Structure formats: structure tokens, C-alpha cells
Amino acid sequence: MTESNRAEAAIDAVSRFLRLVEKRDVDAASKYLAHDVEIVFPGGRRFTDLQTQVESSRGRFQTLTKTFEEFDVVTSGAHLVVYLMGHLSGEDASGRPFGKVRYVDRFVIKDGLISMHWVWNDLAESGVVEPGSGRRLSPGEPNGS
């Protein structure tokens, strides 16, 4: 497989994985993950399985969608690193819409599976969640609109 084909396959896997997560199809999305996956969200929240990560988001969002704007793929030895930049939109747990919130995801792809997924975003800076905790802000709280 050429490097270009490997990069395309990695982008395809990342894209499919994220769309399945958006649909909360944890079983199908988990098929894209290595058995020893590490998932890290803002605030240092670490997970070793998708089910636990998805459950940690319950109560914070009714919907969350990622707009894919740019993929960068880097070869690092036998594995690939995929960076994805874009914007988040959706509704918080109380139904308040939000949009155009920046994010960057970093995926490490080994043997065709996601072995690491690191997430950075501006949800706290945008007032969608409380800084540091991932807790959603209520109207009237500082930065809670």
C-alpha cells in the first residue's frame, strides 16, 4: 500500500469513527479502536474505552456535530498520525444552540486501528461548558451567556 493510500485509509477510518460516535453507535465505532486505546479530552479526562467516554458526555449535550475542515496526515514510523481541525456545533443539555467552536483532534493509527485519540476544543472558552470540569454552564453563570 502506498503512503497516499495509507493516508486516505486513515482519514476514512477517522471520519467513519467520528460519524458513528455522533450517532452514539458505540458498538460500530468501537470496531475502529485498538484494544488498548487511549482517549484524552480537555481537562485531562482520560478513557480507555469508548462507552465510558460517551457516558461521560451524557447530560452535557443533546447534540454535537463536528464539521471536518482540514486533515493533516504524518507518517511516524510504522504508524500514522492524523490531525483533524474544524468546528463543533450542536445543542447543550438545556437545548441552547452553539456553533463555530474550534477543535483539533489527534489520532494515532496503528495497524489500521485508532490507538490514541486526543481532543482539544474551545467549548469552555466559548461558554458552552465550565472550564476544567466539562460541566455545562447555566444561563447567568459567568461565561454562561
HELIX and SHEET records of a PDB file:
HELIX    1   1 GLU A    3  GLU A   22  1                                  20    
HELIX    2   2 VAL A   26  SER A   30  1                                   5    
HELIX    3   3 PRO A   42  GLY A   44  5                                   3    
HELIX    4   4 LEU A   50  SER A   57  1                                   8    
SHEET    1   A 6 ARG A  45  PHE A  47  0                                        
SHEET    2   A 6 LEU A  33  PHE A  41 -1                                        
SHEET    3   A 6 LEU A 113  ASN A 121  1                                        
SHEET    4   A 6 PRO A  97  LYS A 110 -1                                        
SHEET    5   A 6 HIS A  79  ASP A  92 -1                                        
SHEET    6   A 6 PHE A  61  SER A  76 -1                                        
END                                                                             
